[in-house]
């Protein structure tokens, strides 16, 4: 069982080591790369990136409907 951090201290986030497989769609792969870059970054920094990538994915899906 891992040791709990000492009260009043924070430990550095540990990378999850999740491997991402390219999709072949440039917009989706760019979004996945941004998400992969968050590995090991404190969670409070994730929200803005999640929101931006979500919008990029929604735009990519909307573009498919227009074709």
C-alpha positions as CSV (number, residue, x, y, z in Angstrom):
1,X,0.0,0.0,0.0
2,X,1.5,3.4,-0.9
3,X,2.4,5.8,1.8
4,X,-0.1,8.6,2.4
5,X,1.4,12.1,1.9
6,X,2.3,14.0,5.1
7,X,-0.5,16.4,6.0
8,X,0.2,19.9,4.7
9,X,2.3,18.6,1.8
10,X,1.5,17.7,-1.7
11,X,3.1,15.0,-3.8
12,X,3.9,15.5,-7.4
13,X,1.4,13.8,-9.7
14,X,2.5,10.6,-11.2
15,X,2.1,10.0,-14.9
16,X,-0.5,7.3,-15.8
17,X,1.4,6.1,-18.8
18,X,-1.6,5.6,-21.0
19,X,-0.6,4.9,-24.6
20,X,-2.7,6.7,-27.3
21,X,-3.2,5.2,-30.7
22,X,-3.3,7.7,-33.6
23,X,-6.7,7.8,-35.3
24,X,-5.5,9.2,-38.7
25,X,-7.8,12.2,-38.3
26,X,-5.6,15.2,-37.8
27,X,-8.0,17.2,-35.6
28,X,-8.7,14.2,-33.4
29,X,-5.0,13.3,-33.1
30,X,-4.1,16.9,-32.2
31,X,-6.7,16.8,-29.4
32,X,-5.4,13.4,-28.1
33,X,-1.9,14.8,-28.1
34,X,-3.0,17.7,-25.9
35,X,-4.7,15.3,-23.5
36,X,-1.6,13.1,-23.5
37,X,0.5,16.1,-22.5
38,X,-1.6,16.5,-19.3
39,X,-0.2,13.2,-18.0
40,X,1.6,14.1,-14.8
41,X,0.2,17.7,-14.7
42,X,-1.8,18.6,-11.6
43,X,-5.6,18.1,-12.0
44,X,-6.5,21.8,-11.6
45,X,-4.7,22.5,-14.8
46,X,-6.8,20.0,-16.8
47,X,-10.2,21.7,-16.9
48,X,-9.3,24.4,-19.5
49,X,-7.6,21.8,-21.7
50,X,-10.5,19.4,-21.4
51,X,-13.0,22.1,-22.4
52,X,-10.9,23.2,-25.4
53,X,-10.4,19.7,-26.6
54,X,-14.1,18.9,-26.1
55,X,-15.0,21.8,-28.3
56,X,-12.4,20.8,-31.0
57,X,-13.9,17.3,-31.0
58,X,-17.5,18.7,-31.2
59,X,-16.4,20.9,-34.2
60,X,-14.8,17.9,-35.9
61,X,-18.0,15.9,-35.5
62,X,-20.1,18.8,-36.8
63,X,-17.9,19.1,-39.8
64,X,-18.5,15.4,-40.6
65,X,-22.3,16.2,-40.7
66,X,-21.7,19.0,-43.3
67,X,-19.9,16.7,-45.7
